[in-house]
Amino acid sequence: MTSAQGLKLVEKDASGVDTKFRADILAGLSQAQKATPARWLYDDAGSQLFEDITQLPEYYPTRAETQILKTRGDSFAEMIGAGRAVVEFGSGSSLKTPLLLSAIAPAAYVPLDISGDFLRAAAQDLAEKFPGLPVHPVEADFMRQVALPDTVADMPKLGFFPGSTIGNMVARTSVDLLRNMRETLGEGAQLLIGMDLIKDTDTLIAAYDDAAGVTAEFNRNLVRRINRELDGNIPLDQLQHEARWNDEHARIEMHLVAQTDIVFVVDGHEFAMAGGDTIHTENSHKFNRRTSSMLLLAGGWETQARWLDDQERFSLILAEAKPNRSAP
């Protein structure tokens, strides 16, 4: 069963535009190196394009993570146990979620996502697959602390954050998110989080610049959204998708590269780019055992277990929100 249309916690202005989206885009385009937070790639069209990306032959993370979820169910059941409220951060289409829910017998499922229509459609579909499971979709920006439905307030909780979405953020933002997740879920909660692993550069680049051009359309869709929602006139035909490996920061970067000098207006503000300038739209950081554990610790989570796919390309990590300690 579902809770009707779920909760809506996204703040929108009189024209129906997310106020945080407007503020982030204007601030990002005003910087010398133009940049936009990756979460704004995921409007309804962007969310669907990303689901298309997960089916591409070059995009290994979804297959690798799905393999872990399919083969490690007994371990999940042992480490997590039954009766938890599963809170999925940035749930998208929730395609991987049934694998987890089938393994651990949860008491409720709370998907959180900023793309409201996409969220509610996916929640309804999942509720039909698990007719006895209470499903409470919440439309919210999961980057901030979220007030969960009262119906799950007293349940033990498991956060679920698959797909290595944590890698989309710079370190300080990742730590802030992990701390907000801790506040949302509470001390004693568990978190099952996906983190992609460092590997050869050719494999990484191909995963973010596929031969069919689907990732390029996903990246360019952000411009369509800006133009549509913020009355922009960014010349999309003058921006080209590019994926880069940044070895110093251990990340793939996605950029939109100006092919010539351009001037455009967004929300009444004028901006300019010289040929070769870029809008930096996404990072995808890659991890190893030490960096993943350190990041979790900085956010208030202590690693309990970790699982890898059979080619050791991807990791799923179970962590717990232990009581805060001020000394060893």
Secondary structure, DSSP 8 states (H G I E B T S, - for coil): -B-TT-EE---B-TTS-BHHHHHHHHHHHTSSSEE--GGGG-SHHHHHHHHHHTTSTT-HHHHHHHHHHHH-HHHHHHHH-SS-EEEEET-TT-SSHHHHHHHH--SEEEEEES-HHHHHHHHHHHHHHSTTS-B--EE--TTS-----GGGTTS-EEEEE-TTGGGGS-HHHHHHHHHHHHHHH-TT-EEEEEEEB---HHHHHHHHS-TT-HHHHHHHHHHHHHHHHTT----GGGEEEEEEEETTTTEEEEEEEESS-EEEEETTEEEEE-TT-EEEEEEEE-B-HHHHHHHHHHTT-EEEEEEE-TTS-EEEEEEE-----S--
